[in-house]
């Protein structure tokens, strides 16, 4: 299973299969020093929530998301985080979490409690980071694969 965390340093990236969260609007440069990164799998856990509020979202495109839309996404992620914390098994996560890869669900279930905590932490870190960026930026862009 891929990392379930927010990657804050570009030196930790191995290859290019990452989703980048970029403060503000994309200005022609990827792997920004102010950006954070998620593995494709980690972003996949809440990608359906992004798609719900940004119908034009494309996994492979660069999409700018305005602050008010992010607030809606973060509110939904907060509700999901509560449900994740209450889940007793991987099946109870399914209404709230998307498993990007078919085998991820089984791998997640093998170490459910540990992965559950990591997922709660991921949602918390993403929400905290996005909210902090929106203090000075009007948007946060998602740079897909």
Secondary structure, DSSP 4 states (H G I P E B T S, - for coil): ----S-B--GGG--SS-EEEEEEBS--S--S-TT-EEEEHHHHHHHHHHHHHH-TT--TTSEEEEEHHHHHHHHHHHHHHHHHHHH-SSGGGGTTT---SSHHHHHHHHHTHHHHHHHHHHHHHHHHHHHHHHTTT-SEEEEE--
